[in-house]
Amino acid sequence: MTKVVEPEWIFPFEAMAVGESFFIPTVKIPEMLYVIDCRAKAAQVRVKAFASSKEGHLGVRVWRIG
């Protein structure tokens, strides 16, 4: 059995304007939501993140809200 290894993600929170979003393809939705929450708090920005799909790929969509 092959272990799936997630890449190391760099989140563009500081460069985003309120209302902008990005998509992260992943099968580890709960883990990614936790990481996004922690990184947004560290960057002192408010975001909303939800499980989503894009072009047939499962992942997380992240919007900057503040």
N, CA, C and O atoms as CSV, one atom per row, in Angstrom:
chain,resi,resn,atom,element,x,y,z
A,1,MET,N,N,0.841,-1.182,0.000
A,1,MET,CA,C,0.000,0.000,0.000
A,1,MET,C,C,0.886,1.246,0.000
A,1,MET,O,O,1.822,1.347,0.793
A,2,THR,N,N,0.592,2.176,-0.876
A,2,THR,CA,C,1.370,3.401,-1.013
A,2,THR,C,C,0.797,4.475,-0.112
A,2,THR,O,O,-0.414,4.694,-0.077
A,3,LYS,N,N,1.677,5.143,0.617
A,3,LYS,CA,C,1.257,6.232,1.491
A,3,LYS,C,C,1.167,7.519,0.672
A,3,LYS,O,O,2.089,7.860,-0.067
A,4,VAL,N,N,0.041,8.231,0.813
A,4,VAL,CA,C,-0.150,9.506,0.121
A,4,VAL,C,C,0.513,10.592,0.953
A,4,VAL,O,O,0.211,10.749,2.136
A,5,VAL,N,N,1.403,11.328,0.339
A,5,VAL,CA,C,2.117,12.391,1.034
A,5,VAL,C,C,1.620,13.732,0.509
A,5,VAL,O,O,1.675,14.005,-0.690
A,6,GLU,N,N,1.135,14.559,1.422
A,6,GLU,CA,C,0.661,15.891,1.057
A,6,GLU,C,C,1.872,16.802,0.842
A,6,GLU,O,O,2.869,16.687,1.556
A,7,PRO,N,N,1.790,17.696,-0.126
A,7,PRO,CA,C,2.873,18.672,-0.301
A,7,PRO,C,C,2.841,19.705,0.821
A,7,PRO,O,O,1.844,19.824,1.533
A,8,GLU,N,N,3.920,20.440,0.972
A,8,GLU,CA,C,3.951,21.523,1.946
A,8,GLU,C,C,3.311,22.735,1.294
A,8,GLU,O,O,3.753,23.179,0.234
A,9,TRP,N,N,2.269,23.273,1.923
A,9,TRP,CA,C,1.503,24.361,1.336
A,9,TRP,C,C,1.963,25.710,1.861
A,9,TRP,O,O,2.286,25.854,3.040
A,10,ILE,N,N,1.989,26.694,0.978
A,10,ILE,CA,C,2.236,28.083,1.349
A,10,ILE,C,C,0.945,28.829,1.061
A,10,ILE,O,O,0.482,28.850,-0.080
A,11,PHE,N,N,0.364,29.434,2.071
A,11,PHE,CA,C,-0.915,30.112,1.922
A,11,PHE,C,C,-0.703,31.596,1.657
A,11,PHE,O,O,0.074,32.235,2.368
A,12,PRO,N,N,-1.375,32.168,0.649
A,12,PRO,CA,C,-1.158,33.571,0.256
A,12,PRO,C,C,-2.047,34.566,0.993
A,12,PRO,O,O,-2.472,35.558,0.401
A,13,PHE,N,N,-2.339,34.326,2.273
A,13,PHE,CA,C,-3.314,35.147,2.988
A,13,PHE,C,C,-3.010,36.646,2.920
A,13,PHE,O,O,-3.903,37.442,2.630
A,14,GLU,N,N,-1.761,37.038,3.183
A,14,GLU,CA,C,-1.422,38.458,3.249
A,14,GLU,C,C,-1.579,39.144,1.896
A,14,GLU,O,O,-1.880,40.337,1.848
A,15,ALA,N,N,-1.384,38.426,0.807
A,15,ALA,CA,C,-1.478,39.019,-0.533
A,15,ALA,C,C,-2.906,39.053,-1.060
A,15,ALA,O,O,-3.159,39.645,-2.109
A,16,MET,N,N,-3.837,38.432,-0.356
A,16,MET,CA,C,-5.218,38.346,-0.820
A,16,MET,C,C,-6.036,39.545,-0.375
A,16,MET,O,O,-5.869,40.047,0.737
A,17,ALA,N,N,-6.919,39.998,-1.250
A,17,ALA,CA,C,-7.905,41.013,-0.884
A,17,ALA,C,C,-9.130,40.302,-0.303
A,17,ALA,O,O,-9.369,39.130,-0.597
A,18,VAL,N,N,-9.893,41.004,0.511
A,18,VAL,CA,C,-11.123,40.433,1.050
A,18,VAL,C,C,-12.020,40.032,-0.121
A,18,VAL,O,O,-12.234,40.818,-1.043
A,19,GLY,N,N,-12.537,38.814,-0.078
A,19,GLY,CA,C,-13.399,38.296,-1.129
A,19,GLY,C,C,-12.691,37.384,-2.114
A,19,GLY,O,O,-13.350,36.677,-2.875
A,20,GLU,N,N,-11.365,37.382,-2.119
A,20,GLU,CA,C,-10.617,36.490,-2.998
A,20,GLU,C,C,-10.550,35.095,-2.387
A,20,GLU,O,O,-10.652,34.929,-1.172
A,21,SER,N,N,-10.377,34.089,-3.253
A,21,SER,CA,C,-10.321,32.717,-2.768
A,21,SER,C,C,-9.271,31.921,-3.517
A,21,SER,O,O,-8.775,32.342,-4.562
A,22,PHE,N,N,-8.941,30.763,-2.966
A,22,PHE,CA,C,-8.079,29.810,-3.647
A,22,PHE,C,C,-8.553,28.407,-3.315
A,22,PHE,O,O,-9.263,28.197,-2.331
A,23,PHE,N,N,-8.158,27.451,-4.137
A,23,PHE,CA,C,-8.558,26.052,-3.988
A,23,PHE,C,C,-7.324,25.203,-3.734
A,23,PHE,O,O,-6.298,25.365,-4.394
A,24,ILE,N,N,-7.433,24.295,-2.767
A,24,ILE,CA,C,-6.355,23.358,-2.460
A,24,ILE,C,C,-6.882,21.946,-2.689
A,24,ILE,O,O,-7.783,21.503,-1.977
A,25,PRO,N,N,-6.331,21.229,-3.676
A,25,PRO,CA,C,-6.757,19.842,-3.865
A,25,PRO,C,C,-6.173,18.957,-2.763
A,25,PRO,O,O,-4.967,18.986,-2.515
A,26,THR,N,N,-7.026,18.174,-2.106
A,26,THR,CA,C,-6.576,17.271,-1.048
A,26,THR,C,C,-7.669,16.252,-0.751
A,26,THR,O,O,-8.851,16.529,-0.955
A,27,VAL,N,N,-7.283,15.094,-0.277
A,27,VAL,CA,C,-8.253,14.107,0.191
A,27,VAL,C,C,-8.344,14.128,1.713
A,27,VAL,O,O,-9.189,13.448,2.297
A,28,LYS,N,N,-7.473,14.910,2.358
A,28,LYS,CA,C,-7.443,15.013,3.818
A,28,LYS,C,C,-8.112,16.312,4.259
A,28,LYS,O,O,-7.460,17.225,4.766
A,29,ILE,N,N,-9.418,16.373,4.055
A,29,ILE,CA,C,-10.184,17.596,4.309
A,29,ILE,C,C,-10.075,18.079,5.762
A,29,ILE,O,O,-9.733,19.242,5.975
A,30,PRO,N,N,-10.352,17.237,6.772
A,30,PRO,CA,C,-10.296,17.741,8.153
A,30,PRO,C,C,-8.912,18.265,8.548
A,30,PRO,O,O,-8.801,19.286,9.226
A,31,GLU,N,N,-7.869,17.569,8.124
A,31,GLU,CA,C,-6.513,18.010,8.446
A,31,GLU,C,C,-6.206,19.351,7.780
A,31,GLU,O,O,-5.604,20.228,8.399
A,32,MET,N,N,-6.615,19.511,6.523
A,32,MET,CA,C,-6.357,20.756,5.809
A,32,MET,C,C,-7.136,21.907,6.419
A,32,MET,O,O,-6.604,23.012,6.521
A,33,LEU,N,N,-8.374,21.687,6.827
A,33,LEU,CA,C,-9.155,22.744,7.472
A,33,LEU,C,C,-8.487,23.201,8.767
A,33,LEU,O,O,-8.482,24.392,9.077
A,34,TYR,N,N,-7.929,22.264,9.518
A,34,TYR,CA,C,-7.218,22.599,10.760
A,34,TYR,C,C,-5.970,23.437,10.463
A,34,TYR,O,O,-5.720,24.443,11.128
A,35,VAL,N,N,-5.197,23.024,9.472
A,35,VAL,CA,C,-3.981,23.746,9.113
A,35,VAL,C,C,-4.319,25.156,8.624
A,35,VAL,O,O,-3.642,26.118,8.988
A,36,ILE,N,N,-5.349,25.278,7.810
A,36,ILE,CA,C,-5.764,26.597,7.314
A,36,ILE,C,C,-6.160,27.499,8.471
A,36,ILE,O,O,-5.770,28.666,8.505
A,37,ASP,N,N,-6.927,26.978,9.418
A,37,ASP,CA,C,-7.344,27.762,10.579
A,37,ASP,C,C,-6.134,28.246,11.373
A,37,ASP,O,O,-6.060,29.420,11.738
A,38,CYS,N,N,-5.198,27.360,11.639
A,38,CYS,CA,C,-3.993,27.725,12.402
A,38,CYS,C,C,-3.162,28.770,11.672
A,38,CYS,O,O,-2.712,29.740,12.280
A,39,ARG,N,N,-2.956,28.580,10.374
A,39,ARG,CA,C,-2.127,29.504,9.587
A,39,ARG,C,C,-2.799,30.870,9.441
A,39,ARG,O,O,-2.119,31.896,9.448
A,40,ALA,N,N,-4.125,30.889,9.310
A,40,ALA,CA,C,-4.835,32.164,9.210
A,40,ALA,C,C,-4.731,32.937,10.525
A,40,ALA,O,O,-4.541,34.153,10.517
A,41,LYS,N,N,-4.855,32.244,11.638
A,41,LYS,CA,C,-4.708,32.908,12.936
A,41,LYS,C,C,-3.310,33.482,13.089
A,41,LYS,O,O,-3.152,34.601,13.578
A,42,ALA,N,N,-2.290,32.729,12.676
A,42,ALA,CA,C,-0.909,33.203,12.756
A,42,ALA,C,C,-0.693,34.430,11.876
A,42,ALA,O,O,0.080,35.320,12.233
A,43,ALA,N,N,-1.370,34.485,10.728
A,43,ALA,CA,C,-1.263,35.619,9.809
A,43,ALA,C,C,-2.207,36.757,10.198
A,43,ALA,O,O,-2.182,37.822,9.581
A,44,GLN,N,N,-3.031,36.536,11.208
A,44,GLN,CA,C,-4.011,37.505,11.705
A,44,GLN,C,C,-4.988,37.950,10.615
A,44,GLN,O,O,-5.260,39.139,10.449
A,45,VAL,N,N,-5.506,36.970,9.882
A,45,VAL,CA,C,-6.539,37.220,8.882
A,45,VAL,C,C,-7.716,36.303,9.165
A,45,VAL,O,O,-7.564,35.252,9.786
A,46,ARG,N,N,-8.890,36.712,8.702
A,46,ARG,CA,C,-10.088,35.882,8.852
A,46,ARG,C,C,-10.385,35.219,7.522
A,46,ARG,O,O,-10.382,35.865,6.474
A,47,VAL,N,N,-10.644,33.913,7.577
A,47,VAL,CA,C,-10.971,33.151,6.373
A,47,VAL,C,C,-12.143,32.231,6.647
A,47,VAL,O,O,-12.444,31.911,7.797
A,48,LYS,N,N,-12.798,31.812,5.582
A,48,LYS,CA,C,-13.805,30.750,5.619
A,48,LYS,C,C,-13.305,29.676,4.686
A,48,LYS,O,O,-12.877,29.966,3.568
A,49,ALA,N,N,-13.353,28.436,5.135
A,49,ALA,CA,C,-12.884,27.318,4.321
A,49,ALA,C,C,-13.918,26.205,4.350
A,49,ALA,O,O,-14.468,25.877,5.401
A,50,PHE,N,N,-14.173,25.631,3.189
A,50,PHE,CA,C,-15.177,24.579,3.052
A,50,PHE,C,C,-14.658,23.494,2.122
A,50,PHE,O,O,-13.875,23.760,1.210
A,51,ALA,N,N,-15.106,22.258,2.368
A,51,ALA,CA,C,-14.837,21.170,1.422
A,51,ALA,C,C,-15.533,21.521,0.118
A,51,ALA,O,O,-16.661,22.013,0.115
A,52,SER,N,N,-14.851,21.264,-0.984
A,52,SER,CA,C,-15.370,21.645,-2.289
A,52,SER,C,C,-14.766,20.728,-3.341
A,52,SER,O,O,-13.928,19.881,-3.033
A,53,SER,N,N,-15.193,20.902,-4.572
A,53,SER,CA,C,-14.557,20.197,-5.676
A,53,SER,C,C,-14.364,21.175,-6.821
A,53,SER,O,O,-15.126,22.128,-6.984
A,54,LYS,N,N,-13.334,20.920,-7.607
A,54,LYS,CA,C,-13.035,21.771,-8.754
A,54,LYS,C,C,-12.508,20.878,-9.862
A,54,LYS,O,O,-11.517,20.169,-9.682
A,55,GLU,N,N,-13.163,20.913,-10.987
A,55,GLU,CA,C,-12.753,20.126,-12.148
A,55,GLU,C,C,-12.560,18.648,-11.790
A,55,GLU,O,O,-11.626,17.996,-12.259
A,56,GLY,N,N,-13.462,18.141,-10.952
A,56,GLY,CA,C,-13.434,16.738,-10.583
A,56,GLY,C,C,-12.463,16.378,-9.470
A,56,GLY,O,O,-12.296,15.198,-9.160
A,57,HIS,N,N,-11.813,17.377,-8.858
A,57,HIS,CA,C,-10.855,17.121,-7.780
A,57,HIS,C,C,-11.446,17.562,-6.445
A,57,HIS,O,O,-11.965,18.672,-6.330
A,58,LEU,N,N,-11.370,16.701,-5.447
A,58,LEU,CA,C,-11.816,17.025,-4.096
A,58,LEU,C,C,-10.795,17.927,-3.436
A,58,LEU,O,O,-9.594,17.787,-3.667
A,59,GLY,N,N,-11.264,18.850,-2.619
A,59,GLY,CA,C,-10.326,19.737,-1.936
A,59,GLY,C,C,-11.034,20.709,-1.030
A,59,GLY,O,O,-12.152,20.465,-0.576
A,60,VAL,N,N,-10.356,21.831,-0.769
A,60,VAL,CA,C,-10.848,22.872,0.129
A,60,VAL,C,C,-10.788,24.213,-0.598
A,60,VAL,O,O,-9.767,24.551,-1.198
A,61,ARG,N,N,-11.870,24.971,-0.548
A,61,ARG,CA,C,-11.917,26.328,-1.082
A,61,ARG,C,C,-11.803,27.274,0.113
A,61,ARG,O,O,-12.517,27.111,1.102
A,62,VAL,N,N,-10.912,28.259,0.027
A,62,VAL,CA,C,-10.639,29.198,1.118
A,62,VAL,C,C,-10.900,30.617,0.635
A,62,VAL,O,O,-10.333,31.044,-0.371
A,63,TRP,N,N,-11.760,31.356,1.347
A,63,TRP,CA,C,-12.041,32.756,1.060
A,63,TRP,C,C,-11.486,33.624,2.162
A,63,TRP,O,O,-11.599,33.279,3.338
A,64,ARG,N,N,-10.890,34.740,1.805
A,64,ARG,CA,C,-10.489,35.722,2.818
A,64,ARG,C,C,-11.696,36.604,3.105
A,64,ARG,O,O,-12.274,37.186,2.188
A,65,ILE,N,N,-12.078,36.704,4.378
A,65,ILE,CA,C,-13.256,37.484,4.763
A,65,ILE,C,C,-12.898,38.674,5.652
A,65,ILE,O,O,-13.771,39.475,5.984
A,66,GLY,N,N,-11.659,38.798,6.033
A,66,GLY,CA,C,-11.283,39.930,6.875
A,66,GLY,C,C,-9.817,39.966,7.147
A,66,GLY,O,O,-9.340,40.861,7.844
